[in-house]
Amino acid sequence: MQRKILIITDNTTDQVNGVVTTFKNIETFAFLDGYSILYLDPGKFLHFSCPGYPEVKLSLPWKIGKKIEEISPDHIHIATEGPIGLCARLYLDKRGYRYNTSYHTKFPEFLKHIFNVPLSLTYSYMKWFHKHSGKVLTTTPAMVEELKQHKIENTIPWTRGVNRDVLSPTKKRLKNRKPVLLSVGRVSKEKGLDDLIPLQYEYDIKIVGDGPYRKELERKMPYAEFIGYKSGSDLANYYLQGDVLVFTSKVDTFGLVMIEAMSLGTPVAGYPVRGPIDIVSQNINGYLDDNLFTAVNKALLIDREKVINSSAKWTWEECWNIFKQNLLTLNTKLN
């Protein structure tokens, strides 16, 4: 009989983000090891879209405890700190159940950027939220250190991977008339995409993705091509054809799109901040600099074969192994 892992998340399963992608990609490895992954997400409750940010779902997790008991999981992992994660945390603590949590997004910085919520307030909440977690799984060693600075303990790095079977191009790479810069991901204001505006006059920019900031950015970037969401081989074809992936975000804890691009030989240009500094090796698979033009021009000189070779260490199997090794049995009581 397979052991049941319950993932408690404020993300719907059809969302395109790092949280959903991570758990979808470890499902197969979990199954092969004798586990099944189940979800308690907004689809199980009355929920609505956050005003001004429709991709964020706000739920009313009525009788969440009953739903948890009906599922009767062997292990529980709280993936997000939103309403569902909060109510689950309160219930599990009340029952004395053990669980792990993860820190996928720089939520305090996100709320500061979008709604001007003070960092001190949200980091106090984060510290409280993760206080009783057996292990807090975050993306990189740099993020572990950052969370420790905010007094969030029991934190370990949790790698990410690339599904190379799915991310398989169907076209050959062609020589571009002028350098093609890619931006892949959610088109939202906190991603720093305004930094691409001055680049549009010198490079051919393609923005793959969608989001609440797209219409405004289209007005600001008339020379860029907005592609919309792509996946699988379609996405792989864009990665392959790009000369550089430009990662402008300063609030992501990882950035899966960086290692996806690298797996197809496309170097990364970005800023020397948390996330990129754990992934990008200077002049090997990308270049980081406070000046984005400098980062792009340096990245353009990197050999694509060298970029591909550097990406081999990023696997979903290793991601699953770390997750599995830190699972806690539900009925182990809190001290």
URSUL-V341832 format. One record per pair of residues at least 12 apart in sequence whose ideal C-beta (glycine too) atoms are under 7 Angstrom apart, sorted by the first residue. I is the first residue (numbers start at 1). J is the second residue. D is the distance in whole Angstrom. If there is no record, write none. Layout:
# URSUL-V341832
i->I j->J d->D
i->I j->J d->D
This chain:
# URSUL-V341832
i->2 j->34 d->5
i->2 j->35 d->6
i->2 j->36 d->5
i->3 j->34 d->6
i->3 j->35 d->5
i->3 j->74 d->4
i->3 j->75 d->7
i->4 j->36 d->6
i->4 j->38 d->6
i->4 j->71 d->7
i->4 j->73 d->4
i->4 j->74 d->5
i->5 j->30 d->7
i->5 j->35 d->5
i->5 j->37 d->5
i->5 j->73 d->6
i->5 j->75 d->5
i->5 j->77 d->7
i->6 j->38 d->5
i->6 j->40 d->6
i->6 j->68 d->7
i->6 j->71 d->6
i->6 j->73 d->4
i->6 j->76 d->5
i->7 j->23 d->6
i->7 j->37 d->6
i->7 j->39 d->5
i->7 j->77 d->5
i->7 j->79 d->6
i->8 j->40 d->5
i->8 j->76 d->7
i->8 j->78 d->5
i->8 j->79 d->6
i->8 j->84 d->6
i->8 j->85 d->6
i->8 j->88 d->5
i->9 j->39 d->6
i->9 j->41 d->5
i->9 j->79 d->4
i->9 j->80 d->5
i->9 j->84 d->7
i->10 j->42 d->6
i->10 j->57 d->6
i->10 j->59 d->7
i->10 j->80 d->4
i->10 j->82 d->3
i->10 j->83 d->6
i->10 j->84 d->5
i->10 j->85 d->6
i->11 j->41 d->6
i->11 j->80 d->6
i->12 j->41 d->6
i->12 j->42 d->5
i->12 j->43 d->6
i->12 j->57 d->6
i->13 j->39 d->6
i->13 j->41 d->6
i->13 j->43 d->7
i->15 j->55 d->7
i->16 j->229 d->6
i->17 j->186 d->7
i->18 j->104 d->6
i->18 j->254 d->6
i->18 j->256 d->5
i->19 j->79 d->6
i->19 j->80 d->7
i->19 j->104 d->5
i->21 j->256 d->6
i->22 j->160 d->7
i->22 j->319 d->7
i->23 j->37 d->7
i->25 j->161 d->6
i->25 j->163 d->6
i->25 j->316 d->4
i->26 j->316 d->6
i->26 j->319 d->6
i->26 j->320 d->4
i->26 j->323 d->6
i->29 j->316 d->7
i->29 j->317 d->5
i->29 j->320 d->4
i->30 j->320 d->6
i->33 j->324 d->6
i->38 j->71 d->6
i->38 j->73 d->7
i->40 j->67 d->6
i->40 j->68 d->7
i->40 j->84 d->7
i->41 j->84 d->7
i->42 j->57 d->4
i->42 j->59 d->5
i->42 j->84 d->7
i->44 j->67 d->6
i->45 j->59 d->4
i->45 j->60 d->6
i->45 j->61 d->5
i->45 j->62 d->6
i->46 j->59 d->7
i->46 j->60 d->5
i->47 j->59 d->4
i->47 j->60 d->7
i->53 j->114 d->7
i->53 j->212 d->6
i->54 j->212 d->6
i->55 j->186 d->7
i->55 j->211 d->7
i->58 j->83 d->6
i->59 j->83 d->5
i->59 j->84 d->5
i->61 j->83 d->6
i->61 j->84 d->5
i->61 j->87 d->4
i->64 j->87 d->5
i->64 j->88 d->6
i->64 j->91 d->6
i->65 j->91 d->4
i->68 j->88 d->7
i->68 j->91 d->7
i->73 j->330 d->6
i->74 j->329 d->7
i->74 j->330 d->6
i->75 j->327 d->5
i->75 j->328 d->6
i->75 j->329 d->7
i->75 j->330 d->6
i->76 j->92 d->7
i->76 j->97 d->7
i->76 j->99 d->4
i->76 j->330 d->6
i->77 j->99 d->7
i->77 j->100 d->5
i->77 j->102 d->7
i->78 j->99 d->6
i->78 j->101 d->5
i->79 j->102 d->5
i->79 j->104 d->7
i->81 j->107 d->6
i->81 j->126 d->7
i->81 j->129 d->5
i->89 j->129 d->6
i->93 j->132 d->6
i->96 j->333 d->5
i->96 j->334 d->5
i->97 j->330 d->5
i->98 j->134 d->5
i->98 j->328 d->4
i->98 j->329 d->7
i->98 j->330 d->7
i->98 j->332 d->5
i->98 j->334 d->7
i->99 j->133 d->7
i->99 j->134 d->7
i->99 j->328 d->6
i->100 j->133 d->6
i->100 j->134 d->5
i->100 j->135 d->5
i->100 j->137 d->6
i->100 j->326 d->6
i->100 j->328 d->6
i->101 j->130 d->5
i->101 j->133 d->4
i->101 j->136 d->5
i->102 j->136 d->7
i->102 j->137 d->4
i->102 j->138 d->7
i->102 j->158 d->7
i->103 j->136 d->6
i->103 j->138 d->4
i->103 j->147 d->6
i->103 j->253 d->7
i->104 j->253 d->6
i->105 j->253 d->6
i->106 j->251 d->5
i->106 j->252 d->7
i->106 j->253 d->6
i->107 j->122 d->6
i->107 j->126 d->7
i->108 j->122 d->4
i->108 j->123 d->5
i->108 j->126 d->7
i->109 j->251 d->4
i->110 j->190 d->5
i->110 j->251 d->6
i->113 j->189 d->7
i->113 j->190 d->4
i->113 j->251 d->7
i->114 j->189 d->7
i->114 j->190 d->6
i->123 j->150 d->5
i->126 j->150 d->7
i->126 j->152 d->6
i->127 j->150 d->6
i->127 j->151 d->5
i->127 j->152 d->6
i->130 j->152 d->5
i->132 j->334 d->7
i->133 j->154 d->6
i->134 j->154 d->7
i->134 j->328 d->4
i->135 j->154 d->5
i->135 j->156 d->6
i->135 j->326 d->5
i->136 j->152 d->6
i->136 j->154 d->6
i->136 j->155 d->4
i->137 j->156 d->6
i->137 j->158 d->4
i->137 j->323 d->7
i->137 j->326 d->7
i->138 j->155 d->6
i->138 j->157 d->7
i->138 j->158 d->6
i->138 j->253 d->6
i->139 j->157 d->7
i->139 j->158 d->6
i->139 j->160 d->7
i->139 j->253 d->4
i->139 j->254 d->4
i->140 j->157 d->6
i->140 j->254 d->6
i->140 j->275 d->7
i->140 j->278 d->4
i->141 j->157 d->5
i->141 j->278 d->6
i->142 j->274 d->5
i->142 j->277 d->6
i->142 j->278 d->5
i->143 j->253 d->5
i->143 j->274 d->6
i->144 j->156 d->7
i->144 j->157 d->5
i->146 j->274 d->6
i->156 j->326 d->7
i->158 j->319 d->7
i->158 j->322 d->5
i->158 j->323 d->7
i->159 j->314 d->7
i->159 j->318 d->5
i->159 j->319 d->5
i->159 j->322 d->6
i->160 j->254 d->6
i->160 j->256 d->6
i->160 j->259 d->7
i->160 j->314 d->6
i->160 j->319 d->6
i->161 j->314 d->5
i->161 j->315 d->4
i->161 j->316 d->3
i->161 j->318 d->7
i->161 j->319 d->5
i->162 j->259 d->6
i->162 j->260 d->6
i->162 j->263 d->5
i->162 j->311 d->7
i->162 j->314 d->5
i->163 j->316 d->6
i->164 j->263 d->6
i->166 j->232 d->5
i->167 j->235 d->7
i->167 j->236 d->5
i->167 j->260 d->6
i->167 j->263 d->7
i->168 j->233 d->6
i->168 j->236 d->6
i->169 j->233 d->6
i->169 j->236 d->4
i->169 j->237 d->5
i->169 j->240 d->5
i->169 j->264 d->7
i->170 j->233 d->5
i->170 j->237 d->6
i->171 j->237 d->5
i->173 j->240 d->5
i->173 j->241 d->6
i->174 j->241 d->7
i->176 j->204 d->7
i->176 j->243 d->6
i->178 j->203 d->6
i->178 j->204 d->5
i->179 j->203 d->5
i->179 j->204 d->7
i->179 j->243 d->4
i->179 j->244 d->7
i->179 j->300 d->6
i->180 j->204 d->5
i->180 j->206 d->6
i->180 j->241 d->6
i->180 j->242 d->5
i->180 j->243 d->5
i->181 j->199 d->6
i->181 j->203 d->5
i->181 j->204 d->7
i->181 j->205 d->5
i->181 j->242 d->7
i->181 j->243 d->7
i->181 j->244 d->5
i->181 j->246 d->5
i->181 j->296 d->7
i->182 j->206 d->6
i->182 j->208 d->6
i->182 j->238 d->6
i->182 j->239 d->7
i->182 j->242 d->4
i->182 j->245 d->5
i->182 j->246 d->7
i->183 j->196 d->6
i->183 j->207 d->5
i->183 j->246 d->6
i->183 j->248 d->7
i->184 j->208 d->5
i->184 j->209 d->6
i->184 j->245 d->7
i->184 j->257 d->4
i->185 j->209 d->5
i->185 j->257 d->5
i->186 j->209 d->6
i->186 j->211 d->4
i->187 j->207 d->7
i->187 j->209 d->5
i->187 j->210 d->6
i->187 j->211 d->4
i->187 j->213 d->5
i->187 j->214 d->4
i->187 j->217 d->6
i->188 j->211 d->4
i->188 j->212 d->6
i->188 j->213 d->5
i->189 j->213 d->5
i->190 j->251 d->5
i->191 j->248 d->6
i->191 j->249 d->5
i->192 j->248 d->4
i->192 j->249 d->5
i->192 j->250 d->6
i->193 j->213 d->7
i->193 j->217 d->6
i->193 j->248 d->6
i->195 j->248 d->5
i->195 j->292 d->6
i->196 j->221 d->7
i->196 j->246 d->7
i->196 j->248 d->6
i->197 j->220 d->6
i->197 j->221 d->6
i->199 j->292 d->7
i->199 j->296 d->7
i->200 j->221 d->5
i->200 j->223 d->4
i->200 j->224 d->5
i->201 j->223 d->7
i->205 j->224 d->4
i->206 j->225 d->5
i->206 j->227 d->6
i->206 j->238 d->7
i->207 j->224 d->6
i->207 j->226 d->5
i->207 j->227 d->6
i->208 j->227 d->5
i->208 j->230 d->5
i->208 j->235 d->7
i->208 j->238 d->5
i->209 j->229 d->6
i->210 j->228 d->5
i->210 j->229 d->5
i->214 j->226 d->6
i->236 j->264 d->6
i->239 j->260 d->6
i->239 j->261 d->5
i->239 j->264 d->4
i->239 j->266 d->5
i->240 j->264 d->5
i->242 j->261 d->7
i->242 j->266 d->5
i->243 j->300 d->6
i->244 j->266 d->7
i->244 j->267 d->6
i->244 j->269 d->5
i->244 j->296 d->6
i->244 j->299 d->5
i->244 j->300 d->6
i->245 j->257 d->7
i->245 j->258 d->7
i->245 j->261 d->4
i->245 j->266 d->5
i->245 j->268 d->5
i->246 j->269 d->5
i->246 j->270 d->7
i->246 j->296 d->6
i->247 j->268 d->6
i->247 j->270 d->4
i->247 j->276 d->6
i->248 j->270 d->7
i->250 j->271 d->6
i->250 j->273 d->5
i->252 j->275 d->5
i->253 j->274 d->7
i->253 j->275 d->6
i->254 j->275 d->5
i->255 j->275 d->5
i->255 j->276 d->7
i->255 j->279 d->7
i->258 j->276 d->7
i->258 j->279 d->5
i->258 j->280 d->7
i->259 j->279 d->6
i->259 j->311 d->6
i->259 j->314 d->4
i->262 j->285 d->5
i->262 j->307 d->5
i->262 j->310 d->6
i->262 j->311 d->4
i->263 j->308 d->7
i->263 j->311 d->4
i->265 j->304 d->3
i->265 j->305 d->7
i->265 j->307 d->5
i->265 j->308 d->5
i->266 j->307 d->7
i->267 j->285 d->6
i->267 j->286 d->4
i->267 j->299 d->4
i->267 j->302 d->4
i->267 j->307 d->5
i->268 j->280 d->5
i->268 j->285 d->7
i->268 j->286 d->3
i->268 j->299 d->7
i->269 j->286 d->6
i->269 j->287 d->6
i->269 j->292 d->7
i->269 j->295 d->4
i->269 j->296 d->4
i->269 j->299 d->4
i->270 j->288 d->6
i->270 j->295 d->6
i->271 j->288 d->6
i->271 j->290 d->6
i->272 j->288 d->4
i->272 j->289 d->7
i->272 j->290 d->7
i->276 j->288 d->6
i->281 j->310 d->6
i->283 j->298 d->7
i->283 j->302 d->6
i->284 j->306 d->6
i->284 j->310 d->5
i->285 j->307 d->5
i->285 j->310 d->4
i->285 j->311 d->7
i->286 j->299 d->5
i->287 j->299 d->5
